[in-house]
Amino acid sequence: MFFRNKGEKIPEVEYVPYDPTAVTEDLSQARRLLQDSAYDEWLLKKAKEIELSANLLANCGTREFFNISSQIYGLPNSKLHDGSTTPLDLARKFEAIIDSFQKDPVKNVQIERISADEMCARIARSAKNTFGDLAPEVIVVDELSAKATATSRKIKIRKKGRFYGKDVQQLINHEALVHVATTINGRAQESMRILGANYGAVTKTQEGLAVFSEFITGSIDIERMRRLVDRVLAIRMAIDGADFIEVYRFFMARADSKNQAFENARRVFRGGVLTGGAPFTKDIVYLDGLIRVHNFFRSAVSRSREDVLRLVFAGKMELDDIPIIAKMAKDGLVKTPEFIPPWASDLNFLICYFAFSVFIDDIDYKKVGEYYDELLDKYL
């Protein structure tokens, strides 16, 4: 319908009503069983987070949806742990650097085109090799806001998605080796089944791990990075009042098809208000989570905390949950995860990688930058 109207009319959306009563009643019953131990306090926090996610679904199509989304996922200008930089800062920095190399984002696409069916077959083989009998089914579907999504039982590939050679490894590292692996590992935690649950609060760490996995394996590329950057910029536009059509046009200037531009805009507004001012803020977590996960691994390596490097894959969790999860592991309540990405199992590589990262942080880049700026400006 949107394309029949030549992209000039805001889509009309109706959401199936969601009643959170059953969830809130179950959570209330669970709360009555909790006492005052450290574990009980953690579970109480988890109950609040799950309830917030249920209320998010109950408020689809309203401005309250945006308010709840902001509490769960944050905003483009939410501060990182350094207290000053934001996901929007990172997006703008990436955009400036990418633009300096890539003058026309629409034309700069990879040559090797792969069909959705071929993507499905390749990912299915990889999942089978990794998970054996626990491997999820990999299918092609008609409707999907992302190129791919994953649960422990099923990986979905969007039929109309445009896939290229590097997308294969991106999706394997992102969907299978992080999202599927942590779900299977979490559901295997018999004493703490909540680690197998997926809800809003764990998304930042989940997507941060997934994108970091793309980075550290060399699977990411400029097109993928631009998509993550554009999502943050588009959410900021929508918060500032841009409607669905304006955001769609923003993506049309960057996407290689109108269908892709539509899906990108749909991600920004799903559940929110299409006339602007109240979008879905979830997609800021890719850059936000990437920075947080990188800094977490760097700190863990610098403090010789080999235990937590693997523990973060024991299920679906927030990085701030690590202290209590480590205590659970010590007390025998959380098992060592069975499925861990190869790069996370290679401690020698991680030590070298992050030892270098820690060292270069101490370099005075103002002086270094001035030296190389002068060098690169010669004879230009």
N, C-alpha and C positions, 0 to 999 in steps of 0.2 A: 504493500500500500504506500509506503514511504517513497519508493521509487516511481510508482504510478503518479504520485503528486510532484515528481521531478525534484524531490528533496526540498520542497518549499513549504511543507506543512509538518508541524510537530506531530509525531506518532501519537495515537491514542492507545493508552495502555491500561489494562485492567488486571489487578493482582488477585489471585485466589485468596480469600480471607484466611488468616492464620490465627488460631486461638491458642495462646500460650498457657492456658489454664492447667492442662495436664502436666506440662513441664514444671510449672511453678509449684504445683501441689506435690509432685515427686521430690522436688528440691526442698520444700518445707519439711517433708517427712524425713529426708536425709539429714537436714540440719538438726532435727530433734535428737538424732543419734550421736551427734558430735559432742565432744567434751572440750578440754582445754590444752591438749598436747600440741606440740609443734605440727604434727601431722594433721590434727583436727583443724587447726587454724589455716593450714594450707588448703585443706579440702573445703573449708568455708569460703575461702577466696575463690576457689574454682567454681563453687556453686553460684556465687555472685556473677562470675563471668559468663557462665552458661545461661543464667537468667537474663543477662543483658543481651545475649545473642538471640534468645527467644523473643524478647521485646522488640528487637530490631525487625525480625520477620513480621511481627504483629503490626508494625507501623509502616509497612511498605506504601509508597505513594504519598507520604506526608513529610512535612518539614521536621517532624520529630524523628523520622528515620535518619535524617542527616545528623541530628544532634547525638543520637545513639551511636551512629557510625563513627562520629568523631571521637567519642569516648573509647571505642574499641580499637580503632585503627589509627587514630590521630589525624592531623591535618598537614597540608604541605609545609606549613610554617611551624610545626611542632619541633621543639629543640631536641637535638641529639644529646648524648651524655656529656659532651664538652660544654654544654650550656649556651652555645652560641650558634652553631651551624644547624641547618634544617634540610629536610629532603628537597625542598624547593631550591635551596642554594646548590645542592649537588646536581640537581637536574639542569639548572642553568649553566653550571660549569661544564658538565658533560656536553650540553647542547652547543656551547661556544666552541669547544674543542672539535666535536664531530663536524660542525658546520665548516670549520677551517679546512677539513679534509674532503668533505662531501658536499659539494656545492649544490647538487640536485639530488635530494633523497629519493625521489621517485625513480630516477633512471639508474641509480647505483644499486642494482639488484644482482644476486648471484645467478650464474648461467645455468647450473645444473638444477633443473626443475624435477621435482619428485611428486608423484600423485599421492593422494591421501591413502589409497589402498597399499601402495608400496611402503609408505611410512608405517602403516599399520603392520605390515608383514615384518619389517625390520625391527620395530620396537617389540613385537611379539617374540621374535627370536631372542632378542637380548634379555627380555624379562624371563623367558623360560630358562635361559642359561644361568641367570642370577638366582631366581627364586624356586626353580624346579616345580614341584607339584603345587606350590603356593603362588605361582605366577598368576597375575590377574589376566582376565580376558581383554584383548585389545580389539576394539571395534571402531568402525567409521559411522558417524552420525550426521544427520542433516543440520540440526540446530545446536550451536554451541557458541558462547560469547568469546571463548579463547580458542586458540588453535588446538589445544589438548587439555584435558583434565584427567585426574587420576584418583581412584580409591584403591583399597587393598584388593578389591575384586574386579575392578574394571578400569581400563584406560580408554578414554574416548578421543577420537581424532575427528576434527571438523572436516566434513566432506568438501566444502568449498574453500578450505584453507589453501594458501599458496605456500608450498614447502620447497626448500632448497637443500642442498647437500649437508650443510652444517646443522640444519634443523634436527637431523636424526640424533646426533650426539647431544644437542641441547635438550631435547625432550627425554632422552634416556637418562641423562644426568639429573635433570630437573624433576621429571615426573616419576620415573621408576626408582632411581637410586636414592631419592630423598622422600618424596611423598608416599610412595608405595612402601618403601622400606620402613619408614618410621611408623606407619600404620600397622604393618604386620608385627613389628617389634613391640609396639604398644599393646596390641591385642594379646600378645603372648605374656604380658605381665599379669599373672593370675592374681597377685595381691593388690595391684593398682591398675585396674582395668580402665580407669579414666585416662591413662596414657595412650589408649587406643582411640580416644574420642577426638573429633575435629570440631572446634568451635572458634569463635572470632579471636579470642585472646592469644591463641597459639599461632595465628596466621603470620604475624610479623617474623617470628623465628623460622617457621616452616618455609616461607618464601625467601627469607634471607639465606637460609641454608641452601635452598634450591638454586638461587642465582649465584651464590658463592661457588657452588659445585660447578656451574657452567664456567665461571671465571677461572678457577684453579685448574680445570682440565683443558683450558684453551678452547672450549666449545662455543663461547660467546663471540658475537661479531657486531659490527657497527649497526646493522639493521635491527638486531635484537636490542642493543643498548638504546637505540633511538626510540624503540617502542616503549621501553620502560620510562625513559625520560619524558616522552610525549604524554604518557598517562598522568604523570604528576602535573605537568603544565596544563593539561586539559581540565583536571580536577580544580586547579586554582582558577582557571577561567570560569568554570561553572559556579564555584563558590562566589566569585565576583559578579555573577549575574548572567553569564552566557547561557543561552538555551540550547536545546538539542541540535537545532539546525546550525548554529554558530560553531558548536564543537565539531559537528560532522564536517563542516567546511574546513575547519582547522586540520582535521585528519585527512581530508581529501587532498590537501596541499602536500601531504607527507606520505600517503599510502599509495600502493600500486594498483588499487582497484576500489571502486565505490562500495563493494560489499565489505571489504576490509575496513574502510573508513566508517561504515555504518556499525560494524561490530565493535570497533574501537570506541565509538561514541556511546554505544549501548552499554559498554562496560562502565562508563562514567556515570550514567543515569539510572542504571538498573536499581529499582527500589526507591529511587529518589524522585525529585520533582523535575519534570522535563522542561519546564519554563525557566529554569535557572535558580541559583541561590541555594540549592539543597541537594547536592549529588551524593553518590556513594563513594566514600573516601578510601575504600579498601586498597586500591591500586597504588597508593603511596608506599605500601609496605615493601615493595620489591627493592627500591633503593634504600629506604630506611633500614630494612632488615639486613640488606647486604652489608652496610657499614657496621651495624651492631654485631653481626656474626663474625665479620673480619676482625673487629677489635676484641671480641670474646676469644677467638682462637689465638690471636696474638698474645693476649694476656695469659691464657692458659699455658701456652708454650714457654713464655718468658718465666713463668712460675713453676715450670716442670710438672704441670698437672695433667699427666697423661690420662689419668682416670676420667676426667671430665671431657676430654677430647672425643671419646667414644660414647660416653654416657648421654650426650646430647641427642644421639640417634636411638635412644632406648624407647622413644615414643613421642607423642605430640606434647610439646611443652614450651614454655617461655624461657628465655635465657635467665630471667630472674628466678626461675624455679630451680636452677641448678644446685644451690646449696642444700635444699631440702631433698632433692632427688638423690644427691650424693649421700646424704644421711640414710635415706631409704635403702640405697645400694649396700651401704655398710651394714645395715641391720637385716639384710637379706630379703627386703621387700621388693626390690627392683633388680631384675636380672640383666646381665651384660647383653646388649643387643646382638642378635644373630647376623643381621644384615647391615653392613656398613659400607659406604662408598669406598672404592679402592684408595682414593687419595687420602681419606681420613684414617685408613689403616696403616699408611706409610709414614710412620713417625719420623724416620730419617729425613724424608722430604719436607714434612711440616716444620721440623726444627730448623732446617736450612732456610726455608722460605721465610719464616717469621723472624728468625735471627737477623736476616738481612733487612726485613721490614722495620724491626726495632732500631737497628743501627742507623738507617737512612733518616729516621725521624729526628735524629740528633744533629743532622747536617744543617748548616745555615743556608737555606735555599735562596735567600735574598742575594747573598754574595755569589753563590753558584750561578743563579739565574742571570745576574749581571754579566758574569764572565762569558757564559755561553750565548747570551743575547748578542754581545759584542762580536763573538766569534761567528755566529750565524748571519749577522748583518753585513759581514764583509763581502764585497763584490756583488751585492744584490741591487 
